């Protein structure tokens, strides 16, 4: 019994095989050919007229699309109403407080998706009227909202309607 416990320790296996030829370890390595940062030549995306795409920031969405996404997140229950506090002016926040608890844009299936967002600009460019179509499962809903530009040149939501029935209509 003691003989089984007093066995000689086994040598640890090498993690790397030893070189077969002594000259193999002293031979200088030849560098691999390098490819361009975007991959092999001819595989990188190109912009118009064969130019390289801009390495800067992605193109910003227009304000009406950003607000449509924000309103969609609140009215589907994904975000709380107070998330829109600094982005609303006048009656719009009260309208959201009234209709958001009902989560009228929530769907039982996948997350509601903004399908289209269009805008009509006022003559003085201080306000825009926007409308969006939103897919909620198999149903398509309509949302209209007004954006006004403040003295600080920031856009804020001034009014919200769903399905053309006013902000207080039940979904």
C-alpha positions in Angstrom: 0.0 0.0 0.0 2.8 2.4 0.8 4.5 1.4 -2.4 1.6 2.9 -4.4 1.9 6.2 -2.7 5.6 6.6 -3.0 5.9 6.5 -6.8 8.4 8.5 -8.6 7.2 11.8 -10.0 6.7 11.7 -13.7 8.4 14.3 -15.9 6.1 17.0 -17.2 5.4 16.8 -20.9 6.8 19.6 -23.0 4.3 22.1 -24.2 6.4 22.8 -27.3 8.1 20.2 -29.3 11.9 20.5 -29.3 13.4 21.4 -32.6 14.5 18.5 -34.8 17.5 20.3 -36.3 19.7 22.6 -34.2 19.9 25.0 -37.2 16.1 25.4 -37.3 16.0 27.5 -34.1 18.8 29.8 -35.2 17.6 30.4 -38.7 16.0 33.9 -39.2 12.3 33.9 -39.9 11.1 35.4 -43.1 8.4 38.0 -42.6 4.9 37.2 -43.8 3.5 39.4 -46.5 1.2 42.0 -44.9 -2.3 42.8 -46.1 -4.0 46.1 -46.0 -5.8 47.0 -42.7 -9.2 46.3 -44.3 -8.2 43.0 -45.7 -6.7 41.8 -49.0 -6.5 44.2 -51.9 -9.8 44.8 -53.6 -12.0 43.7 -50.7 -12.3 47.0 -48.8 -15.5 49.0 -49.3 -15.1 52.0 -51.4 -17.1 55.2 -51.5 -18.3 57.1 -54.6 -15.8 57.4 -57.5 -13.5 54.9 -55.9 -12.6 56.9 -52.9 -12.1 55.4 -49.5 -15.0 55.7 -47.0 -14.6 58.3 -44.3 -12.9 57.0 -41.3 -14.7 59.5 -39.1 -18.0 59.3 -37.3 -21.1 57.6 -38.9 -23.6 60.0 -40.5 -25.9 61.4 -37.9 -29.6 60.8 -38.2 -31.9 63.7 -38.9 -33.6 65.1 -35.7 -37.1 63.9 -36.7 -35.9 60.3 -37.0 -34.1 60.6 -33.6 -37.3 61.9 -32.0 -39.4 59.2 -33.7 -37.1 56.5 -32.2 -37.2 58.2 -28.8 -41.0 58.4 -28.8 -41.2 54.8 -30.0 -39.1 53.7 -27.0 -41.3 55.6 -24.5 -44.6 54.6 -26.0 -43.7 50.9 -26.3 -42.6 50.8 -22.6 -38.9 50.3 -23.4 -38.0 53.6 -21.7 -39.7 55.6 -19.0 -41.5 58.8 -19.7 -39.0 61.0 -17.8 -36.4 60.0 -20.4 -38.0 62.7 -22.6 -38.0 65.4 -19.9 -35.3 67.6 -21.5 -36.5 66.8 -25.0 -40.0 68.1 -24.7 -41.6 71.6 -24.4 -45.0 72.8 -23.6 -47.9 70.2 -23.6 -45.9 67.3 -25.1 -44.6 65.9 -21.8 -48.1 65.9 -20.3 -49.4 64.2 -23.4 -46.7 61.5 -23.0 -47.5 61.1 -19.3 -51.2 60.5 -20.2 -50.7 57.9 -23.0 -47.4 56.2 -22.1 -48.7 54.1 -19.2 -51.0 52.3 -21.7 -47.9 51.4 -23.7 -49.9 51.7 -27.0 -47.0 50.7 -29.2 -46.0 47.6 -27.3 -46.3 44.4 -29.3 -46.5 40.8 -28.1 -44.0 39.7 -30.7 -40.8 41.4 -31.7 -39.9 45.0 -30.7 -41.9 47.7 -32.6 -39.9 49.1 -35.6 -39.8 52.5 -37.1 -40.7 51.9 -40.8 -40.8 55.4 -42.2 -40.4 58.9 -40.9 -41.1 62.0 -43.0 -41.1 65.6 -42.3 -42.7 68.9 -43.4 -40.7 72.0 -42.6 -42.2 75.4 -41.8 -41.1 78.4 -43.8 -39.0 79.9 -41.0 -37.4 76.5 -40.3 -38.1 76.9 -36.6 -40.6 74.0 -36.5 -41.2 70.8 -38.3 -44.3 68.5 -38.5 -43.2 64.9 -38.7 -45.1 61.6 -39.1 -43.9 58.1 -38.7 -45.2 54.6 -39.5 -44.4 52.0 -36.9 -44.7 48.2 -37.4 -45.9 46.5 -34.2 -46.1 42.8 -35.1 -48.5 42.5 -38.1 -50.1 45.9 -37.4 -48.9 49.2 -38.7 -49.5 52.3 -36.5 -49.2 56.0 -37.3 -47.5 58.6 -35.1 -47.4 62.4 -35.7 -45.3 64.9 -33.7 -44.2 68.5 -33.9 -40.6 69.6 -33.2 -39.7 73.2 -32.4 -36.2 74.7 -32.4 -35.5 76.6 -29.2 -33.3 79.7 -28.7 -30.4 77.3 -28.0 -30.8 75.7 -31.5 -31.9 72.4 -30.0 -35.0 70.5 -31.2 -37.7 69.7 -28.7 -40.9 67.8 -29.1 -44.0 70.1 -28.8 -46.9 67.7 -29.5 -47.6 64.0 -30.1 -50.5 62.1 -31.7 -51.1 58.4 -32.3 -53.1 57.0 -35.2 -54.4 60.5 -36.0 -56.9 60.3 -33.1 -55.2 62.7 -30.7 -52.8 62.0 -27.8 -55.5 60.8 -25.4 -57.0 58.1 -27.7 -56.7 54.5 -26.4 -54.8 52.1 -28.6 
